[in-house]
């Protein structure tokens, strides 16, 4: 019964951690805002990554811009959110049908992702770099954690650095950002508990000491009867 209870607790912790990691991935891929400006403009990590890479490429090479590989990568990470917008959000919020053609959304994903806002345009380059770096670390940390099945250190460092970037730019963290922090900390705690359970050695499982062998000198010898 003790072994069965131990296995049940381990499986429960693994299941809850897996659901948490999946939640973080979905929030990132569907571009749920992790921060808001004072004017109420929401910003998602993937949106910040896209804006920074496109803007930086134009500064370095105004004519060429992004290469094909970079454009493909940005379309891939922007495509899920725009598919959700075209197929679900537009019909609900604007009472009109969106274009659910995957090819149309694929071609439109990058152009929609680089739409700037007044707040982003007014940020200094150093603050943009912090927000970009923290967003990239958060994204790849979530992907690595989901693939490996355990919370990676990047999944903690990314949101922590993002919080520092919010402080520098007077941004307000969203509920999704707080949830991401809590899920990452919960994953680290669950991993520590599982490690402790796996490393514990119960005293009952220790091998018993071998019985002492009887010595030949201790054997009783039969005595002779005397008349």
C-alpha positions as CSV (number, residue, x, y, z in Angstrom):
1,X,0.0,0.0,0.0
2,X,2.9,2.4,0.8
3,X,4.5,1.8,-2.6
4,X,1.1,2.2,-4.4
5,X,0.5,5.5,-2.6
6,X,4.0,6.7,-3.5
7,X,3.4,5.9,-7.2
8,X,0.0,7.7,-7.1
9,X,1.5,10.8,-5.6
10,X,4.3,10.9,-8.2
11,X,1.9,10.4,-11.1
12,X,-0.4,13.2,-9.7
13,X,2.5,15.6,-9.6
14,X,3.7,14.7,-13.1
15,X,0.1,15.1,-14.4
16,X,-0.3,18.5,-12.8
17,X,3.1,19.7,-14.1
18,X,2.3,18.5,-17.6
19,X,-1.0,20.5,-17.6
20,X,0.8,23.6,-16.4
21,X,3.5,23.4,-19.1
22,X,0.9,22.9,-21.7
23,X,-1.0,25.9,-20.4
24,X,2.1,28.1,-20.7
25,X,2.7,26.9,-24.3
26,X,-0.8,27.7,-25.3
27,X,-0.7,31.2,-23.7
28,X,2.5,31.9,-25.6
29,X,1.5,30.5,-29.0
30,X,-1.9,32.2,-29.0
31,X,-0.2,35.5,-27.9
32,X,-2.0,36.1,-24.7
33,X,-0.7,39.4,-23.4
34,X,1.8,39.2,-20.6
35,X,2.0,42.9,-19.9
36,X,0.0,46.1,-20.5
37,X,1.1,49.7,-21.0
38,X,-0.4,52.5,-18.9
39,X,-2.7,53.3,-21.9
40,X,-4.0,49.7,-21.8
41,X,-2.0,48.3,-24.8
42,X,-1.4,44.6,-24.4
43,X,1.9,43.0,-25.5
44,X,2.6,39.3,-25.9
45,X,6.2,37.8,-25.9
46,X,5.9,36.5,-29.5
47,X,4.7,39.9,-30.7
48,X,7.7,41.5,-29.0
49,X,10.1,39.0,-30.6
50,X,8.6,39.7,-34.0
51,X,8.7,43.5,-33.7
52,X,12.3,43.6,-32.5
53,X,13.7,41.2,-35.1
54,X,11.9,43.0,-38.0
55,X,12.9,46.5,-36.7
56,X,16.5,45.5,-36.0
57,X,16.9,43.9,-39.5
58,X,15.7,47.1,-41.1
59,X,18.2,49.1,-39.2
60,X,21.1,46.9,-40.2
61,X,20.1,46.4,-43.8
62,X,17.3,48.6,-45.0
63,X,17.1,47.0,-48.4
64,X,17.3,43.3,-47.7
65,X,15.5,43.1,-44.3
66,X,14.9,39.7,-42.9
67,X,16.2,36.6,-44.7
68,X,13.8,33.8,-45.8
69,X,14.7,31.6,-42.8
70,X,13.9,34.3,-40.3
71,X,10.6,35.2,-42.1
72,X,9.6,31.5,-42.0
73,X,10.4,31.2,-38.3
74,X,8.4,34.4,-37.5
75,X,5.4,33.1,-39.6
76,X,5.5,29.8,-37.8
77,X,5.3,31.3,-34.3
78,X,2.7,33.9,-35.3
79,X,0.5,31.6,-37.4
80,X,-1.5,29.9,-34.5
81,X,-2.7,33.2,-32.9
82,X,-3.8,34.6,-36.3
83,X,-5.7,31.4,-37.1
84,X,-7.5,31.8,-33.8
85,X,-8.3,35.4,-34.6
86,X,-9.6,34.7,-38.1
87,X,-11.6,31.6,-37.3
88,X,-12.9,32.4,-33.8
89,X,-12.4,35.9,-32.6
90,X,-13.5,37.9,-35.7
91,X,-16.8,36.1,-36.1
92,X,-17.6,36.5,-32.3
93,X,-16.3,40.0,-31.7
94,X,-17.1,41.7,-35.0
95,X,-20.0,39.6,-36.1
96,X,-18.4,38.8,-39.4
97,X,-16.7,35.8,-40.9
98,X,-13.0,35.6,-41.0
99,X,-10.8,34.0,-43.6
100,X,-9.8,30.6,-42.3
101,X,-7.7,29.7,-45.3
102,X,-4.3,28.6,-43.8
103,X,-2.4,29.9,-46.8
104,X,-4.0,33.4,-46.4
105,X,-3.2,33.4,-42.7
106,X,0.3,32.2,-43.3
107,X,1.0,35.1,-45.7
108,X,-0.7,37.6,-43.4
109,X,0.9,36.4,-40.1
110,X,4.2,38.3,-40.5
111,X,2.6,41.6,-41.7
112,X,0.2,41.5,-38.8
113,X,2.9,40.7,-36.3
114,X,5.0,43.7,-37.2
115,X,2.3,46.2,-36.7
116,X,3.8,48.7,-34.3
117,X,2.2,50.8,-31.6
118,X,3.1,54.1,-30.1
119,X,4.4,52.7,-26.9
120,X,6.8,50.3,-28.6
121,X,8.1,53.0,-31.0
122,X,8.9,55.3,-28.0
123,X,11.0,52.8,-26.1
124,X,14.8,53.2,-26.0
125,X,16.9,50.5,-27.7
126,X,18.2,49.1,-24.4
127,X,14.7,48.5,-23.0
128,X,13.6,46.9,-26.3
129,X,16.6,44.5,-26.1
130,X,15.6,43.5,-22.5
131,X,12.0,42.8,-23.5
132,X,13.1,40.9,-26.6
133,X,15.7,38.8,-24.7
134,X,13.3,38.0,-21.9
135,X,10.5,37.1,-24.3
136,X,12.9,34.8,-26.3
137,X,14.1,33.0,-23.2
138,X,10.6,32.6,-21.9
139,X,9.4,31.1,-25.2
140,X,12.3,28.7,-25.6
141,X,12.2,27.8,-21.9
142,X,8.6,26.8,-22.3
143,X,9.2,24.8,-25.4
144,X,12.2,22.9,-23.8
145,X,10.2,22.3,-20.6
146,X,7.3,20.9,-22.6
147,X,9.5,18.6,-24.7
148,X,11.6,17.3,-21.8
149,X,8.7,16.9,-19.4
150,X,10.3,18.9,-16.6
151,X,10.6,22.6,-15.9
152,X,13.8,24.1,-17.4
153,X,15.8,26.8,-15.8
154,X,15.1,29.1,-18.7
155,X,11.4,28.9,-17.9
156,X,12.3,30.7,-14.6
157,X,14.9,33.1,-15.8
158,X,12.8,34.3,-18.8
159,X,9.8,35.6,-16.8
160,X,12.1,37.0,-14.1
161,X,14.0,39.1,-16.7
162,X,10.6,40.0,-18.2
163,X,9.5,41.4,-14.8
164,X,12.6,43.5,-14.7
165,X,11.8,44.9,-18.2
166,X,8.3,45.7,-17.0
167,X,9.7,47.6,-14.1
168,X,12.0,49.6,-16.3
169,X,9.2,50.6,-18.7
170,X,6.5,51.1,-16.1
171,X,4.4,48.2,-17.5
172,X,1.7,46.4,-15.7
173,X,1.9,42.6,-15.5
174,X,-1.1,40.6,-16.7
175,X,-2.9,37.7,-15.0
176,X,-1.3,35.4,-17.7
177,X,2.2,36.5,-16.7
178,X,1.5,35.9,-13.0
179,X,0.1,32.4,-13.9
180,X,3.2,31.7,-16.0
181,X,5.4,32.5,-12.9
182,X,3.3,30.3,-10.6
183,X,3.3,27.4,-13.0
184,X,7.1,27.5,-13.4
185,X,7.6,27.7,-9.6
186,X,5.2,24.8,-9.2
187,X,7.1,22.7,-11.7
188,X,10.4,23.3,-9.8
189,X,8.7,22.4,-6.6
190,X,7.1,19.2,-8.0
191,X,10.5,18.2,-9.4
192,X,12.1,18.7,-6.1
193,X,9.5,16.6,-4.3
194,X,9.8,13.8,-6.9
195,X,13.6,13.8,-6.5
196,X,13.2,13.6,-2.7
197,X,10.7,10.7,-3.0
198,X,12.9,8.9,-5.4
199,X,16.0,9.3,-3.3
200,X,14.5,8.3,0.0
201,X,15.4,4.8,1.2
202,X,12.9,3.4,3.8
203,X,14.4,1.6,6.7
204,X,12.2,-1.4,6.1
205,X,13.8,-2.0,2.8
206,X,17.3,-2.4,4.2
207,X,18.6,-6.0,3.8
208,X,18.6,-8.0,7.0
209,X,21.9,-9.0,8.5
210,X,22.9,-12.6,7.8
211,X,22.4,-15.0,10.8
212,X,25.4,-15.8,12.8
213,X,26.9,-19.2,12.1
214,X,27.1,-21.6,15.0
215,X,30.7,-22.5,16.0
216,X,31.8,-26.1,16.2
217,X,33.2,-25.6,19.7
218,X,29.8,-24.6,21.0
219,X,28.3,-28.0,20.1
220,X,27.5,-30.2,23.0
221,X,29.2,-33.5,23.2
222,X,27.4,-36.5,24.7
223,X,29.0,-37.6,28.1
224,X,29.7,-41.1,29.3
225,X,27.5,-42.6,32.0
226,X,29.3,-43.6,35.3
227,X,28.3,-46.4,37.5
